[in-house]
Amino acid sequence: MSEAKESELSSKLKDLCTKRSSVKGQITKFKNYIEKFVRQPILTTIEIAELSLKVSKFESLSSKFDELQTQIELLNSENLDAELDERECIEQDFIFYGAKAKVIIDEHNQLKTIEQDKVRRESVFQEAQCTLEHTNEIRVHLPKLEIAKFNGSFFHWLQFRDSFMNLIHNNDRLSSIQKYHYLLSYLEGDAARVISNLEVSAANYNTAWQLLYDRFNNKRLLINHHLKSLFNIQQSTRETDASLRFLVDHVTKNLRALSSLGQPTEHWDTLIIYLVSSKLDSQTITKWEEHRNNLSDMPSLEEFKKFLIDRAYILESTRHNKSEYNHRFQNTNTNISNKNNKQPFLKTFTSSSSSTNMHSNNYNGPFRCIICNQDHRIYDCPTFKSKSIKEKFNDVSKYKLCANCLRQGHPISECRMGPCKLCKKRHNTLLHSVEATKANNAQNSCEQESTLVNFSNKCICYGPSD
């Protein structure tokens, strides 16, 4: 190769390296620009717009660098390894700082969405206030708007914050000292302790509110709390309409809170369905598996919630129908019993009443426990089973129960149920006393010994004569 050609290539390579250095300098400027935003937690709309434009220019700078670096690698093939290392290093800077800038923009957009939601909620509260004032003017007395007390639970912070800010904090008709007293009246527990050391004065109101706001308006802790609330759902053991409705409300409330905190809950359907279905009772799980066969391969969360709500309606309707049937059945028994009292000489009615009582003993419909008012029979009641024998007998007497089957409506003499499984006496097994059994056994033993003695004496008296 001629010296002129080598000189030309060397000059061209030098020119390309100079241009590459310029690109690297621009990367360094962009890096310093991004670091400034990292240290600045709140950005204005203009700053975000400026950052977006710089990101676009930064991305075009990446294409320019790629073109320059390719030419340098072709001309400087002798140092190709070093040039490839240089390419990798600079491309890594492009990727890292470009991603960092986009994260800053996305976080700002999320905060903007939260603020827009907040403004919407404030607008709703203001409309409610205006409506209330208007109705007061026309002398229509509606219930006062009350704010639930806040005890420091992150689960209730968003609701308390929005309610207090719209009704009290942003109310220009209230003085600072009035707002402070309102704030104190709505706080208890950990929340009250946050501002307990401040003197109650108009000058300290803004300080008190800011302390409370800084303590509980922690986005990371709020997100963690609502996620924990979702993952700690209690396992359901019985299929009831109340438990299914609670489950739907609990999940919906937490997901709405997480969504308002900027979390992408619209993409969590599969996860939430798996999480909630694992907490259902066996009967509901079976019904869900049968139902999902009619749905798509990946049912949505709305479809899952609709299934639970429909199932709750079915259970509620069934429970009401059975309760109404029980009520009519008991009224029938009462009417028959009253007729028997008025006409004791009619044995046919007495026989009918006994037959009805027997049917009542064997009826297996839903029961309301007379001890704890829950949906189970008395002999399944943990409260009753944990009592002493004496306390159980007191309950039997108090609620006028049959001591043999623990049900109302008939005396023990008319009970058709079996005796105690332990001693075969006419009382329920739950009323069986170990001491009574020992006493009965001792009495039976004495009777047996007495019988043996009498039998022996008879044998001696009536034995063969000498």
C-alpha positions as CSV (number, residue, x, y, z in Angstrom):
1,M,0.0,0.0,0.0
2,S,1.4,3.4,-0.9
3,E,2.3,6.0,1.7
4,A,-0.3,8.4,0.3
5,K,-3.1,5.7,0.7
6,E,-1.9,4.9,4.3
7,S,-1.9,8.6,5.1
8,E,-5.4,9.1,3.8
9,L,-6.7,6.1,5.8
10,S,-4.9,7.3,8.9
11,S,-6.4,10.8,8.5
12,K,-9.9,9.3,8.0
13,L,-9.6,7.1,11.1
14,K,-8.4,10.0,13.2
15,D,-11.5,12.0,12.0
16,L,-13.8,9.2,12.8
17,C,-12.3,8.9,16.3
18,T,-12.8,12.6,16.9
19,K,-16.5,12.3,16.0
20,R,-16.8,9.3,18.3
21,S,-15.3,11.3,21.1
22,S,-17.9,14.0,20.5
23,V,-20.7,11.4,20.8
24,K,-19.2,10.1,24.0
25,G,-19.2,13.7,25.3
26,Q,-22.9,14.0,24.6
27,I,-23.5,10.7,26.4
28,T,-21.7,12.1,29.5
29,K,-23.9,15.3,29.3
30,F,-27.1,13.2,29.1
31,K,-25.8,11.1,32.1
32,N,-25.3,14.3,34.2
33,Y,-28.8,15.5,33.1
34,I,-30.5,12.3,34.2
35,E,-28.7,12.3,37.6
36,K,-30.1,15.7,38.3
37,F,-33.7,14.4,37.9
38,V,-32.9,11.4,40.2
39,R,-32.1,13.8,43.0
40,Q,-35.2,15.8,42.3
41,P,-38.3,13.8,43.5
42,I,-41.0,16.0,42.0
43,L,-40.9,17.2,38.3
44,T,-42.9,19.8,36.5
45,T,-44.8,19.0,33.3
46,I,-42.3,21.2,31.4
47,E,-39.4,19.2,32.8
48,I,-41.0,15.9,31.8
49,A,-41.6,17.3,28.3
50,E,-38.0,18.5,28.0
51,L,-36.8,15.1,29.2
52,S,-38.9,13.3,26.6
53,L,-37.4,15.4,23.8
54,K,-33.8,14.7,25.1
55,V,-34.6,11.0,25.2
56,S,-35.6,11.1,21.5
57,K,-32.3,12.9,20.6
58,F,-30.4,10.4,22.7
59,E,-31.9,7.5,20.8
60,S,-30.9,9.1,17.4
61,L,-27.4,9.6,18.9
62,S,-27.2,5.8,19.3
63,S,-27.7,5.3,15.6
64,K,-25.0,7.8,14.8
65,F,-22.5,6.1,17.1
66,D,-23.2,2.7,15.6
67,E,-22.4,4.1,12.1
68,L,-19.2,5.7,13.3
69,Q,-18.0,2.7,15.2
70,T,-18.6,0.4,12.3
71,Q,-16.4,2.5,10.1
72,I,-13.7,2.7,12.7
73,E,-13.7,-1.1,13.1
74,L,-13.3,-1.5,9.4
75,L,-10.4,0.9,9.2
76,N,-8.7,-0.3,12.4
77,S,-9.0,-4.0,12.0
78,E,-5.6,-4.5,13.6
79,N,-7.1,-3.4,17.0
80,L,-10.5,-5.0,16.4
81,D,-10.7,-6.5,19.9
82,A,-10.2,-3.1,21.5
83,E,-12.7,-1.5,19.2
84,L,-15.3,-4.2,20.0
85,D,-14.8,-3.5,23.8
86,E,-15.3,0.2,23.2
87,R,-18.5,-0.5,21.3
88,E,-19.9,-2.7,24.1
89,C,-19.0,-0.2,26.8
90,I,-20.7,2.7,25.0
91,E,-23.7,0.7,23.9
92,Q,-24.2,-0.3,27.6
93,D,-24.3,3.4,28.5
94,F,-26.9,4.0,25.9
95,I,-29.1,1.2,27.2
96,F,-28.7,2.1,30.9
97,Y,-29.3,5.8,30.8
98,G,-32.1,5.5,28.2
99,A,-33.9,3.1,30.4
100,K,-33.3,5.3,33.5
101,A,-34.9,8.2,31.7
102,K,-37.9,6.2,30.7
103,V,-38.4,5.0,34.3
104,I,-38.5,8.6,35.4
105,I,-41.1,9.5,32.8
106,D,-43.2,6.5,33.6
107,E,-43.2,7.2,37.4
108,H,-44.3,10.8,36.7
109,N,-47.1,9.6,34.5
110,Q,-48.3,7.2,37.3
111,L,-48.2,10.0,39.9
112,K,-50.1,12.2,37.4
113,T,-52.8,9.5,37.1
114,I,-53.1,9.2,40.9
115,E,-53.5,13.0,41.2
116,Q,-56.2,13.0,38.5
117,D,-58.0,10.3,40.4
118,K,-57.7,12.4,43.5
119,V,-59.1,15.4,41.8
120,R,-62.0,13.4,40.5
121,R,-62.8,12.1,44.1
122,E,-62.5,15.7,45.4
123,S,-65.0,16.8,42.7
124,V,-67.4,14.1,43.8
125,F,-67.1,15.2,47.5
126,Q,-67.6,18.9,46.6
127,E,-70.7,18.0,44.6
128,A,-72.0,16.0,47.6
129,Q,-71.3,19.1,49.8
130,C,-73.1,21.4,47.5
131,T,-76.1,19.0,47.3
132,L,-76.2,18.8,51.1
133,E,-76.1,22.6,51.4
134,H,-78.9,22.9,48.9
135,T,-81.1,20.3,50.7
136,N,-80.4,22.1,54.0
137,E,-81.7,25.3,52.4
138,I,-85.0,23.7,51.5
139,R,-85.1,22.2,55.0
140,V,-84.7,18.6,54.0
141,H,-82.7,17.0,56.8
142,L,-80.3,14.3,55.6
143,P,-77.8,12.4,57.8
144,K,-74.6,14.2,58.5
145,L,-71.5,13.2,56.6
146,E,-69.3,11.4,59.0
147,I,-65.6,10.4,58.7
148,A,-64.6,7.0,60.1
149,K,-61.9,7.2,62.8
150,F,-58.4,6.4,61.7
151,N,-56.2,4.2,64.0
152,G,-53.1,4.0,61.9
153,S,-54.1,1.1,59.7
154,F,-52.6,1.4,56.2
155,F,-55.7,-0.4,54.9
156,H,-57.9,2.6,55.8
157,W,-55.4,5.5,55.1
158,L,-56.5,6.3,51.6
159,Q,-60.2,6.4,52.5
160,F,-59.5,8.6,55.6
161,R,-57.0,10.9,53.7
162,D,-59.5,11.6,50.9
163,S,-62.5,12.1,53.2
164,F,-60.7,14.4,55.6
165,M,-59.0,16.5,53.0
166,N,-62.2,17.1,51.1
167,L,-64.5,17.7,54.1
168,I,-62.2,19.4,56.5
169,H,-58.7,20.2,55.3
170,N,-59.8,22.0,52.1
171,N,-62.8,23.6,53.7
172,D,-62.2,27.4,53.6
173,R,-65.1,28.0,56.0
174,L,-63.2,26.3,58.9
175,S,-60.4,28.0,60.8
176,S,-57.1,26.2,61.4
177,I,-57.9,25.6,65.1
178,Q,-61.3,24.1,64.1
179,K,-59.6,21.8,61.6
180,Y,-57.1,20.7,64.3
181,H,-59.9,19.8,66.7
182,Y,-61.6,17.9,63.9
183,L,-58.4,16.0,63.2
184,L,-57.8,15.1,66.8
185,S,-61.4,13.8,67.1
186,Y,-60.9,11.5,64.1
187,L,-57.6,9.9,65.3
188,E,-56.9,7.1,67.7
189,G,-54.2,4.6,68.5
190,D,-51.0,4.8,66.5
191,A,-52.3,7.7,64.4
192,A,-53.1,9.8,67.4
193,R,-49.6,9.2,68.9
194,V,-48.0,10.7,65.8
195,I,-49.1,14.2,66.7
196,S,-49.6,13.7,70.5
197,N,-46.5,15.9,71.4
198,L,-47.7,18.9,69.5
199,E,-49.5,21.8,71.2
200,V,-53.1,22.2,70.0
201,S,-53.0,25.6,68.3
202,A,-53.9,27.2,64.9
203,A,-50.2,27.6,64.1
204,N,-49.5,23.9,64.6
205,Y,-52.4,22.5,62.4
206,N,-50.5,22.4,59.1
207,T,-47.5,20.8,61.0
208,A,-49.7,18.2,62.5
209,W,-51.4,17.3,59.2
210,Q,-48.0,17.1,57.4
211,L,-46.6,14.8,60.1
212,L,-49.6,12.5,59.7
213,Y,-49.4,12.7,55.9
214,D,-45.7,11.9,55.8
215,R,-46.1,9.0,58.2
216,F,-48.9,7.1,56.4
217,N,-48.8,8.4,52.8
218,N,-45.9,6.0,52.0
219,K,-46.6,4.5,48.6
220,R,-44.3,1.6,49.1
221,L,-45.7,0.6,52.5
222,L,-49.3,1.1,51.2
223,I,-48.6,-1.2,48.2
224,N,-47.0,-3.8,50.5
225,H,-49.9,-3.7,52.9
226,H,-52.6,-4.2,50.3
227,L,-50.5,-7.1,48.7
228,K,-50.2,-8.7,52.1
229,S,-53.9,-8.4,52.7
230,L,-54.5,-10.2,49.4
231,F,-52.0,-13.0,50.1
232,N,-53.2,-13.5,53.7
233,I,-56.9,-14.3,52.9
234,Q,-58.2,-16.9,55.4
235,Q,-59.0,-20.4,54.2
236,S,-62.7,-21.0,53.9
237,T,-64.1,-24.2,55.4
238,R,-67.8,-23.9,54.7
239,E,-69.7,-22.7,51.7
240,T,-71.9,-19.7,52.8
241,D,-73.2,-16.7,50.9
242,A,-71.7,-14.4,53.5
243,S,-68.1,-15.8,53.1
244,L,-68.3,-15.6,49.3
245,R,-69.5,-12.0,49.3
246,F,-66.8,-11.0,51.8
247,L,-64.1,-12.6,49.6
248,V,-65.3,-10.7,46.5
249,D,-65.5,-7.4,48.4
250,H,-62.1,-7.9,50.1
251,V,-60.3,-8.7,46.8
252,T,-62.0,-5.8,44.9
253,K,-61.2,-3.2,47.6
254,N,-57.5,-4.2,47.7
255,L,-57.1,-4.3,43.9
256,R,-58.8,-0.8,43.6
257,A,-56.4,0.6,46.2
258,L,-53.4,-1.0,44.4
259,S,-54.6,0.4,41.1
260,S,-54.9,3.9,42.5
261,L,-51.3,3.5,43.7
262,G,-50.1,2.9,40.1
263,Q,-49.9,-0.9,40.1
264,P,-50.8,-2.7,36.8
265,T,-53.6,-4.8,38.4
266,E,-55.4,-5.2,35.0
267,H,-52.7,-7.8,34.2
268,W,-53.1,-9.8,37.4
269,D,-56.2,-11.8,36.6
270,T,-54.6,-15.2,36.4
271,L,-52.6,-14.7,39.6
272,I,-55.6,-13.4,41.6
273,I,-57.9,-16.2,40.4
274,Y,-55.3,-18.8,41.4
275,L,-54.7,-17.1,44.8
276,V,-58.4,-16.7,45.7
277,S,-59.6,-20.1,44.4
278,S,-56.9,-21.8,46.6
279,K,-58.8,-20.3,49.6
280,L,-62.2,-21.6,48.7
281,D,-64.0,-24.5,50.4
282,S,-64.1,-27.8,48.6
283,Q,-67.7,-27.5,47.4
284,T,-67.2,-24.1,45.8
285,I,-63.9,-25.2,44.1
286,T,-65.8,-28.2,42.6
287,K,-68.5,-25.8,41.3
288,W,-65.9,-23.4,39.9
289,E,-64.0,-26.2,38.0
290,E,-67.3,-27.3,36.5
291,H,-68.2,-23.7,35.6
292,R,-64.8,-22.9,34.0
293,N,-65.2,-25.7,31.5
294,N,-67.8,-23.5,29.8
295,L,-65.4,-20.5,29.7
296,S,-62.2,-19.8,27.7
297,D,-58.9,-21.4,28.6
298,M,-57.9,-18.3,30.7
299,P,-61.1,-16.9,32.3
300,S,-60.9,-13.2,33.4
301,L,-61.2,-12.0,37.0
302,E,-64.5,-10.4,36.2
303,E,-65.9,-13.8,35.1
304,F,-64.5,-15.4,38.3
305,K,-66.1,-12.7,40.5
306,K,-69.4,-13.1,38.7
307,F,-69.3,-16.8,39.4
308,L,-68.8,-16.2,43.1
309,I,-71.5,-13.5,43.3
310,D,-74.0,-15.8,41.4
311,R,-73.1,-18.7,43.8
312,A,-73.7,-16.4,46.8
313,Y,-77.2,-15.5,45.5
314,I,-78.0,-19.2,45.1
315,L,-76.9,-20.0,48.6
316,E,-78.8,-17.1,50.1
317,S,-82.0,-18.0,48.2
318,T,-81.7,-21.6,49.3
319,R,-81.1,-20.6,52.9
320,H,-84.1,-18.2,53.0
321,N,-86.4,-20.9,51.5
322,K,-85.3,-23.5,54.1
323,S,-85.7,-20.9,56.9
324,E,-89.2,-20.1,55.7
325,Y,-90.1,-23.8,55.5
326,N,-88.8,-24.3,59.1
327,H,-90.9,-21.4,60.3
328,R,-94.1,-22.7,58.7
329,F,-93.3,-26.2,60.0
330,Q,-92.8,-24.9,63.6
331,N,-96.1,-23.0,63.4
332,T,-97.9,-26.1,62.3
333,N,-96.5,-28.0,65.3
334,T,-97.6,-25.2,67.6
335,N,-101.1,-25.1,66.2
336,I,-101.4,-28.9,66.6
337,S,-100.1,-28.7,70.2
338,N,-102.6,-26.0,71.0
339,K,-105.5,-28.1,69.7
340,N,-104.3,-31.0,71.8
341,N,-104.4,-28.8,74.9
342,K,-107.9,-27.7,74.2
343,Q,-109.2,-31.2,73.4
344,P,-107.2,-33.7,75.5
345,F,-109.9,-36.3,75.1
346,L,-109.2,-36.7,71.4
347,K,-106.4,-39.3,71.4
348,T,-106.0,-39.1,67.7
349,F,-104.7,-35.5,68.0
350,T,-102.3,-36.7,70.7
351,S,-101.1,-39.4,68.5
352,S,-100.6,-36.9,65.6
353,S,-98.7,-34.6,67.9
354,S,-96.3,-37.4,68.9
355,S,-95.8,-38.3,65.3
356,T,-95.0,-34.7,64.5
357,N,-92.5,-34.5,67.3
358,M,-90.8,-37.7,66.1
359,H,-90.6,-36.1,62.6
360,S,-89.1,-33.0,64.2
361,N,-86.4,-35.1,65.9
362,N,-85.4,-36.6,62.6
363,Y,-85.5,-33.5,60.6
364,N,-82.1,-32.7,59.0
365,G,-82.7,-29.2,57.7
366,P,-80.5,-26.2,58.5
367,F,-80.2,-25.3,62.2
368,R,-79.4,-22.2,64.2
369,C,-77.5,-23.0,67.3
370,I,-79.4,-21.8,70.4
371,I,-76.1,-21.4,72.3
372,C,-74.0,-19.3,69.9
373,N,-76.5,-18.4,67.2
374,Q,-74.3,-19.9,64.4
375,D,-75.3,-22.3,61.6
376,H,-74.7,-25.6,63.2
377,R,-76.4,-28.1,65.5
378,I,-75.9,-27.8,69.2
379,Y,-73.9,-31.0,69.5
380,D,-71.5,-29.5,66.9
381,C,-71.1,-26.3,68.9
382,P,-67.6,-25.7,70.2
383,T,-68.9,-23.3,72.8
384,F,-71.3,-25.9,74.2
385,K,-68.8,-28.8,74.0
386,S,-66.2,-26.9,75.9
387,K,-68.5,-26.4,79.0
388,S,-68.6,-28.5,82.0
389,I,-71.3,-31.2,82.5
390,K,-73.0,-29.0,85.1
391,E,-73.0,-26.0,82.8
392,K,-74.4,-28.1,79.9
393,F,-77.3,-29.3,82.2
394,N,-77.9,-25.6,83.1
395,D,-78.2,-24.8,79.4
396,V,-80.5,-27.8,78.8
397,S,-82.8,-26.5,81.6
398,K,-82.5,-22.8,80.5
399,Y,-83.5,-23.4,76.9
400,K,-86.0,-26.3,77.7
401,L,-84.1,-28.9,75.7
402,C,-84.6,-32.6,75.6
403,A,-81.7,-34.0,77.6
404,N,-81.5,-37.0,75.2
405,C,-81.3,-35.4,71.8
406,L,-80.7,-31.7,72.8
407,R,-83.6,-30.4,70.8
408,Q,-86.7,-28.4,71.7
409,G,-90.3,-29.3,71.3
410,H,-90.7,-32.5,73.4
411,P,-89.9,-34.0,76.8
412,I,-87.3,-36.7,77.2
413,S,-90.1,-39.3,77.8
414,E,-91.3,-38.8,74.2
415,C,-87.8,-38.7,72.6
416,R,-87.2,-41.4,69.9
417,M,-83.4,-40.9,69.7
418,G,-81.0,-43.5,71.1
419,P,-79.5,-43.4,74.6
420,C,-75.9,-42.4,75.7
421,K,-73.3,-44.3,73.7
422,L,-71.1,-44.7,76.8
423,C,-73.5,-45.8,79.5
424,K,-76.8,-46.6,77.6
425,K,-78.7,-44.2,80.0
426,R,-81.4,-41.8,78.8
427,H,-79.3,-38.8,78.2
428,N,-77.1,-37.3,75.4
429,T,-73.5,-38.5,75.2
430,L,-72.3,-34.9,75.6
431,L,-74.0,-34.9,79.1
432,H,-72.3,-38.1,80.2
433,S,-70.4,-37.8,83.5
434,V,-67.4,-40.0,84.2
435,E,-68.0,-39.7,87.9
436,A,-71.6,-40.8,87.4
437,T,-70.4,-43.8,85.4
438,K,-68.1,-44.9,88.2
439,A,-70.9,-44.5,90.7
440,N,-73.2,-46.5,88.6
441,N,-70.6,-49.2,88.1
442,A,-69.9,-49.4,91.8
443,Q,-73.7,-49.6,92.5
444,N,-74.0,-52.4,89.8
445,S,-71.1,-54.2,91.4
446,C,-72.6,-54.1,94.9
447,E,-75.9,-55.3,93.4
448,Q,-74.2,-58.2,91.7
449,E,-72.3,-59.2,94.9
450,S,-75.6,-59.1,96.9
451,T,-77.3,-61.3,94.3
452,L,-74.4,-63.8,94.4
453,V,-74.6,-63.9,98.2
454,N,-78.3,-64.4,98.2
455,F,-78.0,-67.1,95.6
456,S,-75.3,-68.9,97.7
457,N,-77.5,-68.7,100.8
458,K,-80.4,-70.2,98.9
459,C,-78.2,-73.0,97.7
460,I,-77.1,-73.7,101.3
461,C,-80.7,-73.5,102.6
462,Y,-82.1,-75.8,100.0
463,G,-79.1,-78.1,99.7
464,P,-79.4,-82.0,100.3
465,S,-79.9,-83.0,103.9
466,D,-77.4,-85.0,105.7
